Amino acid sequence: MPEPETDAPPEPAEPAGPAGPAPLGVVRAPTGDPGVDALLERLADADHLSADGHGEVYEDVHRGLRETLSALDAGPAPAPVPAPMPSYNHRS
């Protein structure tokens, strides 16, 4: 007896091949520093790349985080030294 026809396409006999890149679903919590948060969000770009493209994203983020930390180590610029106050102790 023949099988009834359906509108559904036939299932492939073999898998269709490797799936494309898929997000890992890693949650990135905000740090409160807009610069650092932007760098961490850049990591999401790797979700859409094949594994051989991840290195460029990671290097870029690493470079940015290193620059941010170096700026913290340097500290704020020193405050300007005020001019000495004139002496008003002129006695005659």
Order of alpha helices (4+ residues) and beta strands (2+ residues): alpha-alpha
